[in-house]
Amino acid sequence: MTLKNHNFRNLLVFAAGGLGFSYLLSSLLPQQSYINISAHSVLEACGALTAIVSAIILYQRQAIENRDELKWMISGLFIMGIMDGAHCFTAPGNEFVMFHSLAVFWGGLFFAYSWIPAPKQAKENRRRFFTIIGITLAATLVTINMLSADVTAMLKNGEFTATAKLFNFVGGMGFFAGALYFFQFFSQTRDRRYFWLSLFSCFLGLSGIYFLYGEMWTGGWWLWHMLRLAAFTILMITALVAHHQSIRHLQKALARVEKGRQALQTNEDKHRSMLDAMVDPVYLCSPDLKIDYMNPAMADRIGRDATGEPCHLALHNLHKPCDWCVFEQIKGASPKDITIKSPLDNRTFQITNIPIPNPDGTVSKMTFYRDITDYLDAVSEKEQAQLQLRQAQKLEAVGTLAGGIAHDFNNILFPIIGLTEMLLEKEDDVRSQEDLQEILTAGRRAQTLVSQILAFSRKRQGSLDALDPAPIVKEVLKLARSTLPSNITIIQEIAADAGPVMADAAQLHQVVMNLISNAFHAMETSGGTLTVVLGKPADIPGHLSGRLSQWLCLSVADTGTGILPDIMDRIFDPYFTTKSQDKGSGLGLAVTHGIVKSFGGEIKADSVPGEGSSFNIYLPLTDVRETTPADEPPAMALHNLAGKGETILVVDDEPPIVRLLNAQLTSAGYRVAAFTSSREALDSLASSPDRYDMVISDLTMPEITGDRLSFEIRTIRPDIPFILLTGKNTVNRLSRKITDNISALLTKPVNKQTLLKTIKESFR
C-alpha cells in the first residue's frame, strides 16, 4: 500500500469541503432543487462507478491470491455498484430510496459474510456461495412482504420510511462487521490493503447508521453522501494500489518467465551447439517417425538435411519402419542400446535410443549413432592376430618337439648307417652285401625324413642344388598311393627328361605333399581323380615368358569341390583356410607359395566351384649339372683319408655312437680314447694334455655341453683341433665365438668319408 497519512488527511478535507459546499448551496438556493438533484446524481454515479471498477480490479487480484473474504467483498461491491447506479438515475418519488437502501443492505451483508470460514473444497465453496445468496434474497423478499405498506410509501413517494432506515441500519452494521474482520486480518498480516478496506467499511457503516437521522436535501443528507464519497475514494485508491501491485507482480512474473525462457533458450542453444559439434551422428524423431532435428554429422552421413522426412527412409533408405526399431519399447522406459548394420552404407553402428517426453504426453526419440565398423574390424584383426599367435606358438611347440625327435633319430641313425658302411667294407658275400645295402638305403631314407622334419621345425635352412624333381615327385606319389583312400584315382604323367631345377630336395618334397594333401581334402567325401603332371609346359603365363624361355611345370589337379571365386585371392594368405580345425592350419599353401618363390618360381591356381581345382608350379630350368651325393665313396678315397696313428679323444653321451666312432677311427688308422662322460673326458685331457692330437665331441650332453667343453679344452690346449657333432642343424644358431673356437661342425648322421675328410682337413 503506497497511500500515506497525508492522503488520508486530503480525503477528510475533501469530505469536509463537500459538506460545507452542500450547506452553502442549501442556504443560498433553497428552491433550486435541480442543483441538488444534479449534484446528487454525480456523487452517486461516481460511487457506483468506483464500486464496479474496484470490484473488477479486486477480482483480478483475487484470481492471484484466491481468498474467500475478497470474493464476498467483490460480490457486495458489484451489487452496490448496480443498485447505486440505478439509484443515481432515478428521480425522487419513485424507486429512488429503495435502490439506495438495497445497495447498502446487500453490500453490508456481503461484507459481513467475510467472517464465514473458507471451505476445504472448491465445489463446496460454490454450492455454499449460491446458497447464501439465495437465503439473503429470500430474507429480503420476506422483509419487504412483511412491511409492504411501509415499502409502498418508500417506493412511490421516496420517503425515508422505517423499512428504508432498517435496510440502511442492517447494511451499516454489516459494513462494521466487515471492517472488524479486515482490521483483524491487517493486525495479523500487516497487509495495509486490509487496513484501508477496514476504513472503507467503517465509512460505509457510518453512512448507513447516519441514514437514520438524515432528511433529503439537508446538510446532514449531504454529509451522509460525503461519508460515502470518502469511502469510495478510499476504495478506489485501495483498488488502484492493488491493481498497481498486481501489475508489478505480473511484471515480475513475466520477468521471471522471460528469464526462464531465456535460460531455456540458452540451455537449448548450448545443447544444440553440443549436438552440432558432436562427431557422432545424432537425430531427434517425432512420435510419427518424422525427423525433427539432425546434427551436421548425420547430415554429412546421408548427404543432406532430411528434417521432416521419415527416419527409416532418410537414414536407411527403407520404405517401412526398420525391423530393429525400438520406438515402442522405449516409451516410458529407460534408454536402449542396439547394434545395427545400416543398409544405406553397410556400416555397423552402435545406437543409443533415449525417450524424450513431450508436454502432450507423447514420446519422441533421440538417437545417437556411433560407427563401430573400424573398431569391429580392429577387434577382428586382433582376434585373428591372437589366433595366428596361438597357431604360431603351437607350430613352434611342434617344431621344437620335431627338432628334438630329429636329434634323437639322428643319434639312432648314426650308428646304424655307420656300422652298415663298415660291414659293407668287410663283407665279401654278394647276398650279404645286398642286404646291407638295403639297410643302408633305408637308413639314408630315414636320414632324408629327419631332414624334412628339421626343415619343418625351421631349424634347417634348405640349400638350393641342381636336381631332377621327377624322383621326388614319384616318391611322394608312391607314399600317397598307400595313404589315399581307394575312391581317389591317381593319374601321373612324369616326363623322364624334364631337366634339372635349382631347389632343395626336402622343401620340394614338402611342396608336392602339401598340394596332394589339399587335393585329398577336396575329394575326401565324394572321391575323384588326382592328376599329377611333370614336364615342360605347352603354355607359359605371359608374365613368365619375358623372364626365361625354359620352364618346368608341376601340375596337381583334382575333381573335388573347387574354390569359390571370392576367396581365390586369399588362398595363399597365412592361416587362411576353409577347412575345419582338425584338418588344417591354413599354412600349407602359404608355405608352398613361399618355397616356390624361394626357388625363383611361380604358382598359379585355377578352380571351378563344384568341378575341381588345379595348381601349376613353374620352376626355371638350370644349366648346372645335377649333383649326386657320394653315397658310396670309392675305396681308394677312404684309403687316402687314413690316419697315421694320431690319438683322438672321442666323447658322446650315446654309447652306440661312441662305439661306432671308435670302430671307424680305429679302422682308419687312428688311436681312440672314448668317453661317454664329458667331465671324465675333460679330466683325462687335463691330466695328459700332450697325449691327444684331436677332440671329437657331441654338442648336447649332460654335465658339460660340447661348446662349453671346447672352451675348457682350448684353455688347456689352444692348438688342438676340435670337431663338434650335433643331431640338430644348429650352424646358424651357434654364436660366432663358438664357431671360431672349433675346427668343424658336422650334423649327424655323418658318413665315414665325410668324417675322415673333415679330420684330415682339421689336421692341416
Secondary structure as UniProt FT lines:
FT   HELIX           5..28
FT   TURN            30..31
FT   HELIX           33..65
FT   HELIX           68..88
FT   TURN            92..93
FT   HELIX           96..112
FT   HELIX           113..115
FT   HELIX           122..146
FT   HELIX           148..157
FT   HELIX           162..189
FT   HELIX           192..210
FT   HELIX           211..213
FT   TURN            216..217
FT   HELIX           219..277
FT   STRAND          282..285
FT   TURN            287..288
FT   STRAND          290..294
FT   HELIX           296..302
FT   TURN            307..308
FT   HELIX           311..316
FT   TURN            323..324
FT   HELIX           327..330
FT   TURN            331..332
FT   STRAND          336..341
FT   TURN            343..345
FT   STRAND          348..357
FT   TURN            359..360
FT   STRAND          363..371
FT   HELIX           373..426
FT   HELIX           430..456
FT   TURN            457..458
FT   STRAND          465..467
FT   HELIX           469..483
FT   TURN            486..487
FT   STRAND          488..494
FT   TURN            496..497
FT   STRAND          501..503
FT   HELIX           505..523
FT   TURN            524..526
FT   STRAND          528..535
FT   HELIX           542..545
FT   TURN            546..547
FT   STRAND          551..558
FT   HELIX           565..570
FT   TURN            571..572
FT   TURN            574..575
FT   HELIX           581..583
FT   HELIX           588..598
FT   TURN            599..600
FT   STRAND          602..608
FT   TURN            609..611
FT   STRAND          612..621
FT   HELIX           635..640
FT   STRAND          647..651
FT   HELIX           655..667
FT   TURN            668..669
FT   STRAND          671..675
FT   HELIX           678..687
FT   HELIX           689..691
FT   STRAND          694..698
FT   HELIX           706..716
FT   TURN            718..719
FT   STRAND          722..726
FT   HELIX           731..733
FT   HELIX           736..740
FT   STRAND          744..747
FT   HELIX           752..763
//
